[in-house]
Amino acid sequence: PRVHELKTKAAAQVKSTKDKEHPPPPPNNVVEPPSSDRKDGVVYQVGKLLGKGGFAICYEGKAAGASKRVALKIVKSKMPTKMEQKFQTELQIHSKMRHQNIVQFHRAFTFENCTYLVLELCPNGSLMDMVKRRKGLTEAEVRFYTVQIAGAIKYMHAKGIIHRDLKMGNIFLDKYMNAKIGDFGLAALLLTGKDMQVMRRTTLCGTPNYIAPEILEKGKKGHDHMVDIWSLGIIVFAMLTSKPPFQSSTTDEIYRRARDRDYEWPSPETSSKYISQEAKDLVATMLQDADKRPDPDTIVAHPFFTSGYMPLASDINYKLREVAPE
Ligand code: ADP
């Protein structure tokens, strides 16, 4: 009971510090001040709460007179320095992205001591929510999402951006159930040499399950962007099995297992899930050492994508909407 008590206390403390970082709920109408491209400003009607992140809070919104709904991501204008930095990078990088599988950044403005990001609305939650609810996706669905995410990674890398925090909880689903990468909090321009150490420090704030082993090692360089391919490997494994491959109770153990590539597919005897050899092989190629990992074009040319049904967007929309929350 003592241990339990301590844990609950610690959890409560974490929660209370977290809540302090979140801005208060916005008023029903939020006013975007006039700017060079919108001389009269805009009023947004605020709708339902979409979710809370580390320091952001997200609501549905609609500009007065417009028909399209958007997501309003709100953060306090005064944040602790480290978060301020994270947020500035996020803003700068996200606002330059334009791709069908990246949450579209519309605008940013300040209102009542908060910064508002106006983003493309993804009303169907995250890939993580769906995979948990469904306890893993079919291989056809995994083909669909892997192609979409690989496309977004190809785009980011071509622009010299490494995401560094790709995970199912950062991939949101639009109204047609397309995947959209939605959080650029740890993204960075491709770095070399000294900056690499800074990157290593900051990247360790990421989620241990998705972290590539070379980030933990010093002195390796030149394949920085391949960390995103590693994360995609973890995502593909997790979409198929509903668990990340190196899941453990401690972070050190997760890192150890990742370094040793110590993971197992569910056994056909104890699991109802059939996972093809092609799928397993694809994951293995993405979890190799950085210099051997495939680039996005090589990934989508893998036999996994031609070894079975590849759904059209309309099939996915139809099938998955039945299990998605309204
Ligand atoms: P943080 O950067 O603080 O981690 P997130 O970007 O994860 O914040 O956003 C917090 C939550 O808001 C998400 O978990 C999700 O539920 C919701 N959210 C974020 N962006 C969108 C969006 N474009 N559409 C719908 N919901 C979103």
Boltz pocket constraint, residues with backbone or C-beta under 6 A from the ligand:
constraints:
  - pocket:
      binder: B
      contacts: [[A, 50], [A, 51], [A, 52], [A, 53], [A, 54], [A, 55], [A, 56], [A, 57], [A, 58], [A, 71], [A, 73], [A, 103], [A, 119], [A, 120], [A, 121], [A, 122], [A, 123], [A, 169], [A, 172], [A, 182], [A, 183], [A, 185]]
      max_distance: 6.0
